Amino acid sequence: MLLFFISIYGRYPNFKEVLFYKRFFHNNSLKNLFLEMVRRYEEIENFQMNLSDEELTSYFYDIDNTSCIPKNIFMTLASFDDLEEDSKMNHIKKQWEVLIDCRIHRYNDLQCREMIEKNFDQRVVDAYDKLIPGAFKSDIWRLCALYLYGGVYSDVHIIPEEKSNPNVVLDSADYIFCIDYPTSSKYIYNALMKMPKGSPIALQILDAIVSNVENEYYPICDLEVTGPGVHGNVLKSILNVNEFNEGFYDYSVENKHQSVLLLKHQKHHNRKHEFEYNISLHRNTLFLCRYKNYRREMNMICKKEHYSKLFDKKQIYHNADNADNADKEDVSDQSDHSVEELY
């Protein structure tokens, strides 16, 4: 196992990675990996810990197995008013609560803007208002929510896979992103992300998006304005890679070491499955994405044109001399928890 890890990543695993593999694969042979890591540390630091094999084994089994995943799961939709009680989106919400033992915080359009206006400078507010597609606005809001409170952002169509153990994965790294393989191994699928509170990565991505909007940027692909393309560009620069590979990465800022875990977003291998895509790690399906009636339901809820059509017509930005305040219309309160409860 150790040689396999080194051959893949070119380094020894850190303690968080050992914890992940120990819990996710339930493999006691990882004890040898842990012991080898300790010996490797002693060799590099030229420092002997003078622990017996029995003591090392005891330390290994004492590694904390208690789940400490972030309890904040953020979701957004133009409005949750018209959802039937037994709707698929409400079923997905319940599955998150049961399988992840978390608190879902669902925000409508008005609440998203209020959060941004209350907590961020005018540049971010102006960028949010300048964008027309709701999906693009959501790209800004989710970064703001994760920066303010920490936790996980998930699109409303993503559901934890009941047969897997997504709790362990969400607890295994400080940051979690998904490689957007259906589009590009250089893109990050920002429909599912985990970040800590006060994340500098969230701020860097947010700043790149705001700059794009201020300059009314029209790239070749619509995903490079606020979505997977710009997320990928920023994260590639941070991790110093040209493209992404599944697995763990180290990230350091201000002498603080954190871990980044990249999962794989891909087309579901079973075309008859209810969900068209999935998110996996080492072929273990962790989340299911986009049920087959999702787009039709979204068209009924969100009355605006799809962002791809607006992009093709070069109509994703409000003109400065023709400000449109339609996006600020009052929408009834649909938050499942007040903002104060997030602290």
GITAMO-V525701 format. One line per field, one symbol per residue. phi: phi as a letter, one per 20 degrees, with the letter a starting at -180 (. if undefined). psi: psi as a letter, one per 20 degrees, with the letter a starting at -180 (. if undefined). burial: b if it has 16 or more other C-alpha atoms within 10 Angstrom, else e. A space follows every 10 residues. Layout:
phi=???
psi=???
burial=???
This chain:
phi=.ffffffedm affeffffgf ffffeldfff gfffffffff ffffelbeel dfgfffffff fegfdffcff eedecbbgbe geffgeffff ffgffgffed lcdedddegf ffffffffdc ffgfffffff feffffffff ffffffffcm pcdcffeecf fffecfgfff edbfccccfe ffdafdddfe ebbcbfgmff fgfffffffg fgfgelfcff dfedecdgff ffffffffel cebecgpece ccblmdecdc ddedebfffe feffdecbcc clmefdcdcl ffefffffff edefffgfff ffelcedfff ebgdeffegf cffcffbfgf fff
psi=gghgghhgik rqqrhhhggg hgggiloiii ghggghgghh ghggilppil prhhgggggg iippjppkqp ioopqqqgqj gjpqhkqhhh ggghhghghi lrppoppagg hgghgghhir rhggghgghh qgphhgghhg ghhgghggiq bpppqiippq ohiamhgggh jiqhqprppm hhgqjjqpnk ioqpqrpkph gghggghggg ggghjlpnah piijgichgh gggghgggil qhrqqpaqqq pppljpprqp pprpprppho iiqhphrrpr pljophqqqn qhjghghhhh goirqqhhgh ghjlkiqpqh jlpojhijqp pqojphqqhh ih.
burial=ebeeeeeeee ebbeebbbbb bbbbeeeeeb bebbbebbee eeeeeeeeee eeeeebeeeb eeeeeeeebb bbbbbbbbbb eeeeeeebbb ebbbbbbebb ebbbbbbbbb bbbebbeeee eeebbebbbb bbbbbbbbbb bbbbbbbbbb bbbbbbbbbb bbebbbbbbb bbbbbbbbbb beeebbbbbb bbbbbbbebe bbebbbbbbb bbbbebebee ebbbbbbbbb bbbbbbeeee eeebbbbbbe eeeeeeeebb bbbbbbbbee eeeebbbbbb beeebbbbbb beeeeeeeee beeeeebeeb beeebbbbee eeeeeebeee eeebbeeeee eee
